[in-house]
Amino acid sequence: MSRIDNIPQTMPIPLFVGQGKIEYGEKPVPVPGKGQLLIQVKANALCGSDRGQFYDGSKTTPGHEAAGIVAGAGEGTVTAIGTPGVVFLMDFCGECRNCSQGFTNQCLNKRADYGFSNDGGYGPYMVINENVFFPIDPSIPLTDATMLLDIMGTGGHAIKRAQLVHKDIQSVLVAGAGPIGLGVLAMAKLLLGHEMPVFIMDFVQYRLDLAKQMGAIPVNLANQTVTEAIQSAGYDGIDIAIDTSGKTSGRQTALDALHQRGVLVCVGHGQELNLNVSSDLIATERAVLGSEYFQYHELAENHSLILQNLPYLQQIITHRYGIERIQEAYELFFQGDTGKVLIEQ
């Protein structure tokens, strides 16, 4: 095993003890085994899917949007010590039917979900299998590199899922203006063209103002319906709608806004969607798709995009905290008046 000098034997870690409380403890710094890398974590982004760990507690160290530097390498690895990069959440086998076709987010023999089943990016160090590490250009700040994950990755994958069904997209609706919704907005502009009209609906004015700044048509559901906003902009309906809210009401509103041949892509986990199959699907030839995270190979595609569009994408990050303020960061994040929130180490 090779490693950088001065790696400590133990490390301080945040303990998610439940009931919205984070305490601090200590763990041994992990040692990478065969095929594994030791990552010195420099940044990890907060995510709405952390809610369960924050309120219910977690036996593992959370953090599934990690960026850092290779600090140690086990036998059989090829990544150089000091390489900067990001960590793909899902440890895919690379050999099953789905992986062999590139569907690494649907691995049939998944080995880990870093930050959930295995210790994640809120510790100063984490051990990962080398196949989930993606090296990045050193010119990209590691805090900004986290956007390659849930922001660009998940957002872009949802757009690509819709494109499988709808080849001539002329309008987009995003349900929810949280970080994932802002990521969908950004990727819609980058993948479909900056002139693409993207409506985004929410109740939080802070996030809607940020979305407008990024080129969206904001719809505050407290004082306007989506139908009113769409019609006032000169549209009869929407080609693709992407739900990031996970709420039944959000999904239903998005579905109802679709034109004939429209596509609803569900990204946010959560509640149900109720369908009248004849009118909602058959007569209109609409489609409803799921979109889970993204595929590892998409990191390379998005790496080129972040290099070309970093100032635009940086708008999504609104707050940065040190690890000692992680409690404060989560409390603010779950109140809603933020874009993407980062923990820096």
C-alpha positions as CSV (number, residue, x, y, z in Angstrom):
1,M,0.0,0.0,0.0
2,S,1.2,3.5,-0.8
3,R,0.1,6.6,1.0
4,I,0.9,10.2,1.7
5,D,2.8,11.1,4.8
6,N,1.3,12.5,8.0
7,I,-2.0,10.6,7.9
8,P,-3.2,10.4,11.5
9,Q,-4.2,7.1,13.1
10,T,-7.6,8.4,14.2
11,M,-10.0,11.1,12.9
12,P,-12.8,13.2,14.3
13,I,-16.2,12.5,12.8
14,P,-19.7,13.9,13.2
15,L,-22.2,11.5,14.8
16,F,-25.8,11.6,13.5
17,V,-27.5,10.5,16.7
18,G,-31.0,11.2,15.7
19,Q,-33.7,13.8,16.5
20,G,-31.9,16.4,14.4
21,K,-28.8,16.3,16.6
22,I,-25.2,15.9,15.5
23,E,-22.5,15.2,18.1
24,Y,-18.8,14.5,17.6
25,G,-16.7,11.4,18.1
26,E,-13.6,9.6,16.8
27,K,-12.8,6.7,14.5
28,P,-9.7,5.0,13.3
29,V,-8.6,6.3,9.9
30,P,-9.5,3.4,7.5
31,V,-6.9,1.5,5.6
32,P,-7.5,0.7,1.9
33,G,-7.4,-2.9,1.0
34,K,-6.9,-4.6,-2.4
35,G,-8.4,-2.5,-5.2
36,Q,-9.3,0.3,-2.8
37,L,-8.4,4.0,-2.3
38,L,-8.2,6.2,0.8
39,I,-9.7,9.5,0.0
40,Q,-8.9,12.7,2.0
41,V,-12.3,14.4,1.8
42,K,-12.2,18.1,1.0
43,A,-15.9,18.8,0.5
44,N,-19.3,17.0,0.7
45,A,-22.6,18.5,-0.2
46,L,-25.8,18.3,1.8
47,C,-28.7,16.5,0.2
48,G,-32.4,16.1,0.9
49,S,-32.0,12.4,1.0
50,D,-29.9,12.9,4.2
51,R,-33.2,13.9,6.0
52,G,-33.7,10.4,7.4
53,Q,-30.1,10.2,8.8
54,F,-30.4,13.7,10.3
55,Y,-33.7,13.0,12.1
56,D,-33.5,9.2,12.7
57,G,-29.8,8.8,13.2
58,S,-27.2,6.8,11.3
59,K,-24.7,4.1,12.4
60,T,-22.4,4.9,9.5
61,T,-20.9,8.3,8.8
62,P,-23.2,10.0,6.2
63,G,-22.1,12.0,3.2
64,H,-22.7,10.8,-0.4
65,E,-21.6,13.8,-2.5
66,A,-17.9,13.7,-1.7
67,A,-14.9,15.3,-3.5
68,G,-11.3,14.9,-2.3
69,I,-7.7,13.7,-3.0
70,V,-6.3,10.2,-3.1
71,A,-4.3,9.9,0.1
72,G,-3.6,6.2,0.0
73,A,-3.9,3.3,-2.4
74,G,-4.2,-0.5,-1.9
75,E,-2.7,-3.3,-3.9
76,G,-3.7,-3.5,-7.5
77,T,-4.8,0.1,-7.9
78,V,-3.6,2.5,-10.6
79,T,-4.7,5.9,-9.4
80,A,-1.8,8.1,-8.4
81,I,-1.5,9.5,-4.9
82,G,-2.6,13.2,-4.9
83,T,-5.2,12.8,-7.7
84,P,-8.3,15.0,-7.1
85,G,-11.7,13.6,-7.9
86,V,-15.2,12.8,-6.9
87,V,-16.9,9.6,-5.5
88,F,-19.7,7.9,-7.4
89,L,-22.3,7.0,-4.8
90,M,-23.0,3.4,-5.9
91,D,-20.3,0.8,-5.8
92,F,-21.2,-1.1,-8.9
93,C,-19.8,-4.6,-9.8
94,G,-18.9,-3.7,-13.4
95,E,-19.7,-7.3,-14.6
96,C,-23.4,-7.9,-14.3
97,R,-25.9,-7.6,-17.3
98,N,-26.7,-4.0,-16.4
99,C,-23.1,-2.8,-15.7
100,S,-21.9,-4.4,-19.0
101,Q,-24.3,-2.1,-20.9
102,G,-23.3,1.0,-18.9
103,F,-26.3,1.0,-16.5
104,T,-24.1,1.2,-13.5
105,N,-26.9,2.9,-11.5
106,Q,-28.9,-0.3,-11.8
107,C,-26.1,-2.7,-10.9
108,L,-27.5,-6.1,-10.0
109,N,-24.7,-6.9,-7.5
110,K,-24.3,-3.4,-5.9
111,R,-21.7,-3.6,-3.2
112,A,-22.2,-0.3,-1.3
113,D,-23.9,3.0,-1.2
114,Y,-21.3,5.3,0.2
115,G,-22.6,7.5,3.0
116,F,-25.4,5.1,3.7
117,S,-24.2,1.4,3.9
118,N,-20.6,2.5,4.2
119,D,-18.9,5.5,5.8
120,G,-19.1,8.6,3.6
121,G,-17.8,12.0,3.1
122,Y,-18.3,13.8,6.4
123,G,-15.3,12.0,7.9
124,P,-11.9,13.5,7.0
125,Y,-11.0,10.2,5.3
126,M,-13.1,7.5,3.6
127,V,-12.2,4.2,1.8
128,I,-13.8,3.4,-1.5
129,N,-13.3,0.8,-4.2
130,E,-11.3,2.4,-7.0
131,N,-13.9,1.8,-9.7
132,V,-16.2,4.5,-8.2
133,F,-13.5,7.2,-8.1
134,F,-13.6,9.8,-11.0
135,P,-10.5,11.9,-11.4
136,I,-11.1,15.6,-12.3
137,D,-9.1,18.4,-13.8
138,P,-7.1,20.1,-11.0
139,S,-8.4,23.5,-12.2
140,I,-11.9,22.6,-10.8
141,P,-12.1,23.6,-7.1
142,L,-13.0,20.5,-5.2
143,T,-16.0,22.1,-3.5
144,D,-17.4,22.9,-7.0
145,A,-16.6,19.4,-8.2
146,T,-19.3,18.0,-6.0
147,M,-21.8,19.4,-8.5
148,L,-20.7,16.6,-10.9
149,L,-22.7,14.3,-8.6
150,D,-26.3,15.0,-7.5
151,I,-26.5,18.3,-9.3
152,M,-25.2,17.6,-12.8
153,G,-25.4,13.9,-12.7
154,T,-28.9,13.3,-11.4
155,G,-30.2,16.4,-13.2
156,G,-28.7,15.5,-16.5
157,H,-29.7,11.9,-16.3
158,A,-33.4,12.9,-15.9
159,I,-33.2,15.0,-19.0
160,K,-31.6,12.1,-21.0
161,R,-34.3,9.8,-19.7
162,A,-37.0,12.1,-21.1
163,Q,-35.1,12.3,-24.4
164,L,-35.5,8.6,-24.9
165,V,-39.2,9.1,-25.4
166,H,-39.5,12.7,-26.6
167,K,-37.1,13.6,-29.4
168,D,-38.4,17.2,-30.1
169,I,-38.5,18.8,-26.7
170,Q,-39.5,22.5,-26.8
171,S,-40.5,23.2,-23.2
172,V,-39.6,21.9,-19.7
173,L,-41.3,22.1,-16.3
174,V,-39.5,21.3,-13.1
175,A,-41.4,20.5,-9.9
176,G,-39.4,21.7,-6.9
177,A,-36.7,24.4,-6.9
178,G,-34.4,22.7,-4.4
179,P,-30.8,21.8,-5.3
180,I,-31.9,18.8,-7.5
181,G,-34.5,21.0,-9.2
182,L,-31.9,23.7,-9.8
183,G,-29.6,21.0,-11.2
184,V,-32.3,19.9,-13.6
185,L,-32.8,23.5,-14.6
186,A,-29.1,24.0,-15.2
187,M,-28.7,20.7,-17.2
188,A,-31.8,21.5,-19.3
189,K,-30.1,24.7,-20.3
190,L,-26.8,23.1,-21.0
191,L,-28.1,20.0,-22.8
192,L,-31.2,21.4,-24.6
193,G,-30.0,25.0,-25.2
194,H,-29.9,28.2,-23.2
195,E,-33.1,29.4,-25.0
196,M,-35.1,26.4,-23.9
197,P,-38.0,27.7,-21.7
198,V,-37.8,26.0,-18.3
199,F,-40.7,26.6,-15.9
200,I,-39.9,25.8,-12.3
201,M,-42.5,25.7,-9.5
202,D,-42.1,25.9,-5.7
203,F,-43.4,27.8,-2.7
204,V,-40.0,29.0,-1.5
205,Q,-39.3,32.5,-3.0
206,Y,-35.6,32.3,-2.2
207,R,-35.2,29.3,-4.4
208,L,-37.4,30.7,-7.1
209,D,-35.4,33.9,-7.2
210,L,-32.2,31.8,-7.7
211,A,-33.9,29.8,-10.4
212,K,-34.9,33.0,-12.2
213,Q,-31.3,34.3,-12.0
214,M,-30.3,31.0,-13.7
215,G,-32.7,31.6,-16.6
216,A,-35.9,29.8,-15.4
217,I,-39.5,31.0,-15.5
218,P,-40.4,30.9,-11.8
219,V,-43.9,29.9,-10.7
220,N,-44.7,30.6,-7.0
221,L,-47.5,28.2,-6.2
222,A,-48.6,30.4,-3.4
223,N,-50.0,33.0,-5.8
224,Q,-50.2,31.4,-9.3
225,T,-51.1,28.1,-10.8
226,V,-48.8,26.3,-13.2
227,T,-51.5,26.4,-15.8
228,E,-51.7,30.2,-15.6
229,A,-48.0,30.6,-15.8
230,I,-47.7,28.3,-18.8
231,Q,-50.6,29.9,-20.7
232,S,-49.4,33.5,-19.9
233,A,-46.0,32.5,-21.5
234,G,-47.9,31.4,-24.7
235,Y,-47.8,27.6,-24.3
236,D,-50.7,25.1,-24.3
237,G,-48.8,22.5,-22.4
238,I,-45.3,21.2,-21.6
239,D,-43.2,18.6,-23.4
240,I,-41.3,17.2,-20.4
241,A,-41.9,17.6,-16.7
242,I,-39.4,16.5,-14.1
243,D,-40.6,16.0,-10.5
244,T,-37.9,16.5,-7.9
245,S,-40.3,17.1,-5.0
246,G,-41.3,13.6,-4.3
247,K,-44.8,14.9,-3.4
248,T,-48.0,13.5,-4.8
249,S,-49.3,17.1,-5.5
250,G,-46.1,18.0,-7.3
251,R,-46.2,14.9,-9.5
252,Q,-49.9,15.4,-10.3
253,T,-49.5,19.0,-11.2
254,A,-46.6,18.2,-13.4
255,L,-48.5,15.4,-15.2
256,D,-51.5,17.6,-15.7
257,A,-49.3,20.2,-17.3
258,L,-48.1,17.9,-20.1
259,H,-49.0,18.2,-23.7
260,Q,-49.8,15.2,-25.8
261,R,-46.7,12.9,-26.1
262,G,-45.4,14.6,-22.9
263,V,-43.1,12.8,-20.5
264,L,-43.1,12.9,-16.7
265,V,-39.8,11.9,-15.2
266,C,-39.9,11.2,-11.4
267,V,-36.6,11.9,-9.7
268,G,-37.6,12.6,-6.1
269,H,-38.3,9.6,-3.9
270,G,-41.4,9.8,-1.7
271,Q,-45.1,9.7,-2.3
272,E,-47.3,8.1,-4.8
273,L,-48.7,9.1,-8.2
274,N,-52.3,8.4,-9.1
275,L,-53.1,7.8,-12.8
276,N,-56.2,7.6,-14.8
277,V,-54.6,5.3,-17.4
278,S,-57.0,6.0,-20.3
279,S,-56.9,9.8,-20.2
280,D,-53.5,10.4,-18.6
281,L,-51.5,7.8,-20.7
282,I,-53.3,6.1,-23.5
283,A,-55.3,8.9,-25.2
284,T,-52.5,11.4,-24.9
285,E,-49.6,8.9,-25.4
286,R,-47.8,10.4,-22.4
287,A,-45.1,8.5,-20.6
288,V,-44.1,8.3,-17.0
289,L,-40.5,7.3,-16.2
290,G,-38.3,6.9,-13.2
291,S,-34.8,8.3,-13.0
292,E,-32.4,7.0,-10.3
293,Y,-29.1,8.9,-9.8
294,F,-27.0,8.6,-13.0
295,Q,-24.6,6.3,-14.8
296,Y,-20.8,6.4,-14.0
297,H,-19.9,7.2,-17.7
298,E,-21.9,10.4,-17.5
299,L,-19.3,11.9,-15.2
300,A,-16.9,12.2,-18.2
301,E,-19.6,14.0,-20.2
302,N,-20.5,16.4,-17.4
303,H,-16.8,17.0,-16.6
304,S,-16.5,18.7,-20.0
305,L,-19.6,20.7,-19.3
306,I,-18.4,21.9,-15.9
307,L,-15.1,23.1,-17.3
308,Q,-17.0,25.1,-19.9
309,N,-19.8,26.4,-17.6
310,L,-18.4,26.7,-14.1
311,P,-19.4,30.3,-13.4
312,Y,-23.0,29.5,-14.4
313,L,-23.1,26.3,-12.3
314,Q,-21.5,28.0,-9.3
315,Q,-24.7,30.0,-8.7
316,I,-26.3,26.8,-7.3
317,I,-23.9,26.7,-4.3
318,T,-25.2,29.3,-1.9
319,H,-23.7,28.3,1.5
320,R,-20.4,26.8,2.6
321,Y,-19.6,25.7,6.2
322,G,-16.7,24.0,8.0
323,I,-17.4,20.6,9.5
324,E,-17.7,22.1,12.9
325,R,-20.9,23.9,11.8
326,I,-22.6,20.9,10.2
327,Q,-25.5,21.1,12.6
328,E,-26.2,24.7,11.7
329,A,-25.8,23.8,8.0
330,Y,-28.5,21.1,8.1
331,E,-30.9,23.3,10.1
332,L,-30.7,26.1,7.6
333,F,-30.8,23.6,4.6
334,F,-34.0,22.0,5.8
335,Q,-35.7,25.4,6.4
336,G,-35.5,25.8,2.6
337,D,-33.8,29.2,2.1
338,T,-30.7,27.8,0.4
339,G,-29.4,26.5,-2.8
340,K,-26.8,23.8,-2.5
341,V,-25.0,23.7,0.9
342,L,-21.5,22.4,1.2
343,I,-19.3,21.2,4.1
344,E,-15.7,22.0,3.4
345,Q,-12.7,20.3,5.2
